[in-house]
Amino acid sequence: MLLRFLEQLEHRAEPLLPKSRFYRRAVWSAIIGGAMYTVTLIVGLIGFVLLERQSLLDAAVNSSMLMSQLGHVTEIRSTGTKVFLLFYGPFASIGFFGGIGVLFIPWFHRAMHRFHAEPPDDRRRS
């Protein structure tokens, strides 16, 4: 799905997208990035609630802190949770920073497209 999304980005020889289509692309990008973030957070919530028997609030805090590379807040007591964190740590980083990247793709692409777009044919001839 992400590859299909990236294939829709216009080439530098193509004109800049109208604002209405660009905003639609930005909204879809925000939805995809938010979904990546949400799925990553839910995996962490499930792990902390089931393995460490934390409340939902504590599990959410620990998951979000791990996703942003700040580390967990509460002490990890069980070996099962430590093994879970071996896999969740890299997964959380990819989910968080990947979601941020997907969120900003349309904005970054539009800025780069504006800088590198080829001028219309009437300007090139003069």
N, C-alpha and C positions, 0 to 999 in steps of 0.2 A: 504494500500500500504506500509506503514511504517512497519507494523508487518510482512508482507511478506519479506521485505528487511532485517529485523532483523533475521528472521528465516534462512536466507541464510548464516549467519555467522557460520564459522566452529567451531566444538566442540574441546575441548583441546586434545581429542584422535585422531583427524584428523590432517594431516600434514598442515603446513603453506601454504597459497595460493601462487602460482607463482606470480611474480611481475606484469605480464601483467593483470591477473585477479584482483589483488589487486588494480591496478591503475584504472581499469574499475569500480570497486566498489567505489573507492574514487571519481571518476568523477560523478557517479550517486548520490552519497551522496551530493556532492557540488551542483548538479542540484536541488535536493529535498530541501536542506537547503536554496539555493538561491530563490527557488519558495516560500518557507514559508516566507522569508524576504520580497520578492516583494509583495506578497498578503497582508501582514500586512501593508506595506508602502502605498499601493494603497488604502486600507480601510481608513487610516488616511488622505491621500490626499483628497479623496472624502468628508470625514467629514469636514475637515477644509475649503475646497473650497465652499461646499454647505452651511454650517451652519455659518461660520465666514466670508465668502466672501473674502478669502485671495487669493493672487496670487499663482500660482503653486509652485514657489520657496519658498515663506513663508510657504505654507502648507507642502512642503517636509521637510523643516528645522524643523518645529514643530513636524511633524510625526517622523522623525528620532531621534530627541532629546528625545521624549517621549519613543520611543522604547528602547533607551539605558539608560533609567531611569535618564536622566538629567533634565527633565521637559520642559515645553513649553517656547518659546522665547518671543512671543508677548503676549500682554494682551488679556485675554478672556473676551469678552463683552456680548455675548448672553447666555441666559439660556439654549437654545438648545445645544450649544457647550459644556456647562458644563455637561449636562446630557450625551451627546455623550462621553465625556472624562471619565465619570464614568465607562463606558463599554470598551472604547478603551484602557484605561490605562493598565488593566490586560491583555487584549487580545494582546496588543503590546508587553508586557513583555514576554508572552508565545511564541508569534511568533518569537521574536528576539532571546531569549535564547534557545528556542527549535530548531530554525534554526542553531544556533551555535553548539548545541549538535549534531544534525544530521550531520553537516559538519565534526565533529571530530570523529564520531563513528568508521569509518574504521581504522583511525590511532591509536586510543586508543585500539581498539580490537586487532589490529596486535601486538602492544607492549605487551599487556597482554597475548596474545596467545603465543608470543615468550618466555615470562618468565615462563608460566605455561604449555607449551606443554609437553606431555609425550615423553620421548626419544624413538627413534626407537627400535624395538625388539632386534636387535643385540647388542645394548649397555646395555640393561637390563640384559642379560644373563651373561655378564662377570663380 
